[in-house]
Amino acid sequence: MDVITGVPPDSVLGPTLFLILINDLYTGIINWILKFADIKIYSCLKDSKDCNLLQDELDLLYAWLNNK
């Protein structure tokens, strides 16, 4: 039996729906964030304060992913 739900492959609708789904991901994130097929947060780490800030943002991302 074939599954008829979902987004057809190679469609324009798939990436658009993905962007709508993760639109609120920026909430609370200060560093650079790349959203495409995956999600990347990157930053220039100069000291332990920058490391702690990045870890806090990774924790926010983890909490966001668990709420979806």
LOGU-889379 format. One record per residue: residue number from 1; residue in one letter; chain; x, y, z of N, C-alpha, C, CB in turn. Coordinates in nm, 4 decimals. Each point is the difference from the previous one (the first is absolute). Glycine has a CB too. Layout:
BEGIN
    i  aa  ch      n.px      n.py      n.pz     ca.px     ca.py     ca.pz      c.px      c.py      c.pz     cb.px     cb.py     cb.pz
  NUM   a   A         X         Y         Z         X         Y         Z         X         Y         Z         X         Y         Z
...
This chain:
BEGIN
    i  aa  ch      n.px      n.py      n.pz     ca.px     ca.py     ca.pz      c.px      c.py      c.pz     cb.px     cb.py     cb.pz
    1   m   A    0.0846   -0.1175    0.0000   -0.0846    0.1175    0.0000    0.0891    0.1238    0.0000   -0.1853   -0.1240    0.1220
    2   d   A    0.1595    0.2168   -0.2113    0.0781    0.1232   -0.0091   -0.0573    0.1064    0.0918    0.0610   -0.0552   -0.2360
    3   v   A    0.0280    0.1324    0.2954   -0.0416    0.1119    0.0844   -0.0174    0.1219   -0.0891    0.1212   -0.0942    0.2035
    4   i   A   -0.2351    0.1615   -0.1941   -0.0310    0.1107   -0.0899    0.0125    0.1346    0.0720   -0.1538   -0.1509   -0.1297
    5   t   A    0.2006    0.1544    0.2522    0.0128    0.1255    0.0726    0.1419    0.0529   -0.0122   -0.1800   -0.0713    0.1599
    6   g   A    0.1977    0.1971   -0.1248    0.1330    0.0600   -0.0022    0.0174    0.0942   -0.1170    0.0884   -0.2014    0.1121
    7   v   A    0.0329    0.2440   -0.1330    0.0331    0.0937   -0.1068    0.0693   -0.0780   -0.1109    0.0210    0.1951    0.1631
    8   p   A   -0.0622   -0.1744   -0.2872    0.0656   -0.0717   -0.1103    0.1478    0.0374   -0.0102   -0.2188   -0.0072   -0.1229
    9   p   A    0.3045   -0.0873    0.0843    0.1419    0.0313   -0.0165    0.0216    0.1030   -0.1104    0.0576   -0.2300    0.0796
   10   d   A    0.0474    0.3077   -0.0675    0.0375    0.1025   -0.0987   -0.1069    0.1069   -0.0161    0.1341   -0.1716   -0.1186
   11   s   A   -0.2067    0.2024    0.2235   -0.1021    0.1041   -0.0100    0.0515    0.1282    0.0636   -0.1834   -0.1732    0.0038
   12   v   A    0.1215    0.2813   -0.0385    0.0321    0.1296    0.0596   -0.0666    0.0118    0.1363    0.0221    0.1040   -0.2285
   13   l   A   -0.1279   -0.1793    0.2493   -0.0769    0.0079    0.1231    0.0763   -0.0531    0.1213   -0.2048   -0.0229   -0.1372
   14   g   A    0.2875   -0.0803    0.1198    0.0731   -0.0596    0.1114    0.0883    0.0982    0.0747   -0.0049   -0.2105   -0.1243
   15   p   A    0.0974    0.2793    0.0551    0.0838    0.0974    0.0704   -0.0797    0.1152    0.0607    0.1832   -0.0598   -0.1549
   16   t   A   -0.2906    0.1001    0.0886   -0.0833    0.1080    0.0532   -0.0662   -0.0425    0.1307   -0.0406    0.0839   -0.2334
   17   l   A   -0.0128   -0.2043    0.2361   -0.0610   -0.0500    0.1240    0.1029   -0.0146    0.1109   -0.1715   -0.1198   -0.1356
   18   f   A    0.2925    0.0781    0.1001    0.1076   -0.0113    0.0984    0.0312    0.1361    0.0616    0.0952   -0.1956   -0.1263
   19   l   A   -0.0859    0.2986    0.0430    0.0298    0.1342    0.0503   -0.1126    0.0533    0.0880    0.1373    0.0424   -0.2044
   20   i   A   -0.2612   -0.0741    0.1701   -0.1120    0.0418    0.0844    0.0069   -0.0711    0.1355   -0.1423    0.0414   -0.2055
   21   l   A    0.1762   -0.1692    0.2038    0.0083   -0.0776    0.1240    0.1052    0.0559    0.0949   -0.0741   -0.2016   -0.1259
   22   i   A    0.1896    0.2405    0.0729    0.1093    0.0449    0.0871    0.0113    0.1520    0.0059    0.1203   -0.2106   -0.0536
   23   n   A   -0.2258    0.2819    0.0147    0.0032    0.1458   -0.0027    0.0288    0.0605    0.1370   -0.1599   -0.0075   -0.1891
   24   d   A    0.1097   -0.0505    0.2965    0.0198    0.0550    0.1341    0.1291   -0.0463    0.0659   -0.2451    0.0092    0.0215
   25   l   A    0.3313   -0.0727   -0.0965    0.1257   -0.0517    0.0557    0.0933    0.1115    0.0458   -0.0223   -0.1978   -0.1486
   26   y   A    0.0126    0.3156    0.0882    0.0885    0.1110    0.0353   -0.0229    0.0544    0.1408    0.0056    0.0566   -0.2396
   27   t   A   -0.1152   -0.0904    0.3019   -0.0346    0.0548    0.1298    0.1087   -0.0310    0.1028   -0.2435   -0.0241   -0.0562
   28   g   A    0.3102    0.1290    0.1059    0.1006   -0.0145    0.1040    0.1398   -0.0309   -0.0492   -0.1812   -0.0742    0.1412
   29   i   A    0.2025    0.0609   -0.2719    0.1321   -0.0347   -0.0527    0.0670    0.1265   -0.0525   -0.0776   -0.2344   -0.0601
   30   i   A    0.1981    0.2618    0.1103    0.0734    0.1200   -0.0370    0.1023   -0.0297   -0.1090   -0.0332    0.0894    0.2312
   31   n   A    0.0979   -0.2047   -0.2248    0.1050   -0.0360   -0.0958   -0.0580   -0.0277   -0.1385    0.1354   -0.0949    0.1882
   32   w   A   -0.0462    0.0747   -0.2836   -0.0407   -0.0317   -0.1361   -0.0682   -0.1354   -0.0036    0.1886    0.1374   -0.0913
   33   i   A   -0.2914   -0.1475    0.0098   -0.0705   -0.1269   -0.0143   -0.0291   -0.0225   -0.1477   -0.1027    0.0210    0.2317
   34   l   A    0.1314   -0.1406   -0.2783   -0.0262   -0.0379   -0.1384   -0.1117   -0.1023   -0.0006    0.2394    0.0461   -0.0686
   35   k   A   -0.3399   -0.0226   -0.0148   -0.1113   -0.0935   -0.0101   -0.0120   -0.0421   -0.1463   -0.1219    0.1058    0.1989
   36   f   A    0.1389   -0.2313   -0.2255   -0.0261   -0.0536   -0.1334   -0.0519   -0.1413    0.0174    0.1805    0.1442   -0.1079
   37   a   A   -0.1052   -0.2431    0.0727   -0.0426   -0.1383    0.0212    0.0276   -0.0430    0.1429    0.0432   -0.0512   -0.2410
   38   d   A    0.0451    0.1241    0.3088    0.0263   -0.0228    0.1408    0.0157    0.1355    0.0664    0.1106   -0.2244   -0.0452
   39   i   A   -0.0846    0.2267    0.1717    0.0113    0.1249    0.0750    0.1388    0.0079    0.0602   -0.2478    0.0021    0.0505
   40   k   A    0.3153    0.1117   -0.0742    0.1343    0.0195    0.0538    0.0058    0.1337    0.0719    0.1012   -0.1405   -0.1841
   41   i   A   -0.0413    0.1395    0.3011    0.0275    0.1226    0.0743    0.1509    0.0123    0.0083   -0.2175   -0.0135    0.1353
   42   y   A    0.2686    0.1295   -0.1722    0.1438    0.0170    0.0098    0.0344    0.1367    0.0566    0.0309   -0.1554   -0.1928
   43   s   A    0.0871    0.1641    0.2519    0.0429    0.1214    0.0675    0.1515    0.0016    0.0091   -0.2148    0.0092    0.1310
   44   c   A    0.2701    0.1078   -0.1130    0.1427    0.0150    0.0258    0.0200   -0.0068    0.1518    0.0359    0.1422   -0.2117
   45   l   A    0.0375   -0.2415    0.2560    0.0209   -0.0200    0.1437    0.1353    0.0573    0.0406   -0.1438   -0.2080   -0.0036
   46   k   A    0.1386    0.3143    0.0847    0.1226    0.0661    0.0432    0.0331   -0.0290    0.1458   -0.0448    0.1778   -0.1666
   47   d   A   -0.0574   -0.2043    0.2450    0.0231   -0.0270    0.1417   -0.1116   -0.0894    0.0537    0.1197    0.2216    0.0273
   48   s   A   -0.1147   -0.2486    0.1017   -0.0986   -0.0911    0.0596   -0.1410    0.0598   -0.0007    0.1817   -0.0945    0.1441
   49   k   A   -0.1916    0.2277   -0.1440   -0.1319    0.0643   -0.0066   -0.0680   -0.0339   -0.1327    0.0809    0.1879    0.1492
   50   d   A   -0.0051   -0.1846   -0.2592   -0.0544   -0.0360   -0.1311   -0.0406   -0.1471   -0.0034    0.1433    0.1762   -0.1074
   51   c   A   -0.0648   -0.2612    0.1710   -0.0335   -0.1431    0.0061   -0.1297   -0.0220    0.0771    0.2442   -0.0577   -0.0116
   52   n   A   -0.2604    0.1291    0.1220   -0.1218   -0.0129    0.0799   -0.1220    0.0515   -0.0755    0.1370    0.0236    0.2075
   53   l   A   -0.1211    0.0868   -0.2826   -0.1094    0.0537   -0.0799   -0.0424   -0.0990   -0.1079    0.0830    0.2321    0.0445
   54   l   A    0.0137   -0.2908   -0.1121   -0.0306   -0.0985   -0.1024   -0.0686   -0.1225    0.0605    0.1961    0.0809   -0.1339
   55   q   A   -0.1503   -0.1258    0.2492   -0.0632   -0.1142    0.0664   -0.1438    0.0315    0.0393    0.2239   -0.0722    0.0845
   56   d   A   -0.2475    0.1955   -0.0373   -0.1369    0.0407    0.0348   -0.0903   -0.0042   -0.1228    0.0896    0.1459    0.1840
   57   e   A   -0.0367   -0.1014   -0.2985   -0.0791   -0.0013   -0.1228   -0.0234   -0.1424   -0.0496    0.0927    0.2248   -0.0587
   58   l   A    0.0046   -0.3116    0.0764   -0.0201   -0.1405   -0.0357   -0.1063   -0.0629    0.0896    0.2387   -0.0154   -0.0787
   59   d   A   -0.2406    0.0548    0.2054   -0.1035   -0.0489    0.0912   -0.1385    0.0500   -0.0427    0.1690   -0.0054    0.1872
   60   l   A   -0.1774    0.1331   -0.2335   -0.1264    0.0529   -0.0517   -0.0455   -0.0786   -0.1224    0.0597    0.2277    0.0873
   61   l   A    0.0339   -0.2572   -0.1762   -0.0317   -0.0769   -0.1195   -0.0491   -0.1396    0.0372    0.1715    0.1303   -0.1289
   62   y   A   -0.1074   -0.1923    0.2242   -0.0399   -0.1338    0.0454   -0.1426    0.0048    0.0586    0.2439   -0.0593    0.0478
   63   a   A   -0.2716    0.1602    0.0321   -0.1342    0.0134    0.0579   -0.1032    0.0249   -0.1092    0.0998    0.0895    0.2126
   64   w   A   -0.0653   -0.0092   -0.3124   -0.0915    0.0273   -0.1117   -0.0306   -0.1281   -0.0758    0.0908    0.2333   -0.0198
   65   l   A    0.0125   -0.3135   -0.0047   -0.0198   -0.1248   -0.0738   -0.0862   -0.0987    0.0775    0.2203    0.0352   -0.1099
   66   n   A   -0.2104   -0.0360    0.2418   -0.0814   -0.0916    0.0802   -0.1454    0.0439    0.0090    0.2031   -0.0559    0.1301
   67   n   A   -0.2303    0.1838   -0.1591   -0.1373    0.0488    0.0044   -0.0707   -0.0150   -0.1338    0.0687    0.1597    0.1765
   68   k   A    0.0006   -0.1969   -0.2815   -0.0611   -0.0138   -0.1337   -0.0549   -0.1361   -0.0201    0.1544    0.1662   -0.0890
